[in-house]
Structures are given as structure tokens and as C-alpha cells.
Amino acid sequence: MNQMVSRLNSLRAPLAMALAAVLVSSSLAQGPKGGGLPPATVVTGKVVEREEALGQTFIGTLQPRQRSTVGSAVDGRVELYPVNDGQWVKKGEPLAELLKETTKIELRNAQAELRFRQAEYDEYNNRALPEDIEQAKAKLAAADAQLRYAKSRYARTEALVQRGTGIAQEDMDLARSGLLTAEQNQIGAAAALKLLENWPRPEKLAQAEAHRDAQQEAVNQIEDRLSKFTIRAPFDGYVVQKHTEVGAWINRGDPIAEVIAVDPIEVAVSVPETVIAHLQEAIDEAEGTGGMLQALVKVDALGSELFNGQVERIVPQADVRSRTFPVKVLLDNPLVGKSRKFKAGMICHVGLPVGKSQRVTLVPKDAVVLDQGKTHVMAVDKTDDPKVSLARRVPVEIGAAYGNLIQVNGPLKADMAVVIRGNERLFPGQPLNIVREEK
């Protein structure tokens, strides 16, 4: 019995300390009742009431802004495959390279033929050299002299025949042949000179140009085919699936890798047909003022933080089973370390203004505090002392976003002051040191 009493006494002190800790924790959880904590430095804003479309929350799914299954445009064997799934790639970065030595040989052969065709074109396109023209003129002068001599010889031979001097017919034929030959030589020399003086001939130049251009296109075709042996990323994004490996044979059209773009990331929301017209009106109104309709997004996997998105478009084709229209919301996706904050496939809740226009209560977005799945704002209560204000927790339900304001349902009234800076660590009843009041 004495041992039991002694044992109870030994446990009494730890139990008392634990109970005191529980009481202190409970007191802190409830918050001090008007005191006990030093004043918190805060910035406040105002509660606003105005006519707006009533907001509603929908389930959405994060999905890539772009998705591409990149395929091969040529046949070949994979020589290099430098990417892995989950890897970030920039637009134009190689995803895979195929063996291309045979095509390189074809290209070098075509380029050599192109050089020949270019030289041929240059030959026809350049004017004749002065030396060539002088040589042609000399040949024409020699032909003229030869023609004069042939004419003179023919005339003498003909005169002797007419006198009956006994000139043989063979000599007459030889003189006539010499004259004809001299005439043809003179015509040829004159034509050669004219050709050089009028060089190039248009039809020859056109033929050479056509041959050169055709060969240039042959080179372009091989270069284009050669470029396709390197399969490149079509945009900045992540490789999410590999479809081949080094050494594999790839046929034209076979997939190489799947790439997705997630910045900005797209939120797909299914909106019932009964309210889609009101959402379209809100989108049109926002576009009419030069902006985009805002949406409030809470990603379940990332806790209670709220993110601002922009409604990009409504897909004008409803799901025939659910009678809902896909609505696309864009969400900036910043880098956190080496990866993006939002991942494709995450589920989220999206607040959209889809109801009829009515008077709603709005607070600055920074006034909303999310704590363990519940939302509240910290209202500013005045006291008998005009210099002293106290924080009061006001539970609210959030709705759609309207610029920098967000719709809330709760016991708030217009022009009521709420804390927008320093509200995350406030306790109910804690004194406030208001350094600025934003309108």
C-alpha cells in the first residue's frame, strides 16, 4: 500500500505539468480574450458589396498546355537517345539521332554536281574575254584575205579559159572550190566573232540556269532529309514517355518520345449547360475591358493555398452524357527548385462566376486565411479606446474571384475593416497595430 501511494505521488508532478500544457495549448487555440499578447503589426483593407455574378466552385483537373507524341519522319537506326522520362527539354533540343552516314555521302555527291552546274552557268553568264574577241577578229581578217585571193584566182582562171589558152577543166574546178571554201571560212569567222561580241546566248544561259537550279533543289531535298535524322523537341517541356532505345530500328511515323508543356498549365473544368451562358457573359465582359476573366484555383495536393488563374476559353462542344462544357483555365506554373509547382493530373477546385448578377460581399484576396481546410478572415473590432483595435476570427466560404477581390459568404458588412497583411498568425482578441489602411 505504501509503495502504491509513493508511486502515485511520483506521477503527480508529471501529470500536473501535462495538464498545465494542455490548458495553455487550449487557451492559445481559443486566443486571448482581449489581451495577453503584444499588438500585431498589420495592414487592413475594406469589405466591399456590389453587383456581381454569383460564384460557384467546380472540380477541375490540371493538364498539359501542349502535348505531342514526337515521331520520326524517316527510316533509320537509333544512334543516340540522350533523353529520359521526366527530363526538361527546350524547343529544338535533340530527342534522338538516327544513323545518317549514307545520306551524308549522297549530299556530298549532290553538292559536287551543284558546283559543276554553277561553273557551267558562270561560263555562259560571263562575257567573252577581249583576247578571245581579238583572236576572232584576226581569224575573220585572215578569212577575208583568203576570200579575196580565192576570188582573184578564180577570176584569172576563168579569163584564161575564155581566151582558150588550154587551161584544164581541173584547174577551173580547183579555183571554184577554193573560192567556195574561202567564202564559207569567211562566213564562219564572221559568225564566230558575232557570237563572241553578243555573248552569252539567252537560250544557253537559260539552260545552264535551269540545270543549276534543279541541282540546287536536289541538294536542298537531301539536306532536308538529313535534318530529319535528328528528331527535336517541338516546344519547351518535359519528356513524360520514351518510345525507343539506342540500336532500335525506326520506321517513318514511329513514335520517339512524348513531350508535354506545363507552363502555363491548363485547368480543365466541366461546367453544366445550365450556367454556361452566364459564364460566357462574364468572359465577354472581361474581354470588353481588355482583360481576361479570373478564376480562383485550389489544388488539393498543395494544401489550402489559393492561386489566381485566367479563363481562356469555353469549348463549344458539350459532353452528351453529362451535359457539361469543358472550360479551360490557365495557371502560371513557377519553378520550385528544379521542377514545376503544378503537375499534370492533379485535381483541384475552381471558383467561377456562373450565377445571375446579384449583390455579393467581396474582400481582398489576401484577407482570406485557410487553416486545416477551413477559411476565415480576421475582422478589425473597435473598442472603447479609439487607439485599441482587436482581431476577430470570422468564418467564411469563398466563391469566385473578381480582380483582386474574392467573393465570401459570412457575417461581414460593407466597409468593415479586415486584415490583409499579418493575418496568418493572428489570434482572436489580439491587439492590432494598424500601420496602413488600403482602399
Secondary structure, DSSP 8 states (H G I E B T S, - for coil): -HHHHHHHHHHHHHHHHHHHHHHHHHHHHH--SS-SS--EEEEEEE-EEEEEEEEEEEEEEEE-SEEEEEE-SS-EEEEE----TT-EE-TT-EEEEE--HHHHHHHHHHHHHHHHHHHHHHHHHS---HHHHHHHHHHHHHHHHHHHHHHHHHHHHHHHHHHT----HHHHHHHHHHHHHHHHHHHHHHHHHHHHHT-S-HHHHHHHHHHHHHHHHHHHHHHHHHHTTEEE-SSSEEEEEE---TT-EE-TT-EEEEEEE-SSEEEEEEEETTTHHHHHHHHHHHHHTTS--EEEEEEGGGTT-EEEEEEEEE-S--BTTTTEEEEEEEE---EETTEESS-TT-EEEEEEEEEEEEEEEEEEGGG-EEETTEEEEEEEEE-SSTT-EEEEEEE-EEEEEETTEEEEESS--TT-EEEEES-TT--TT-EEEEEEE--
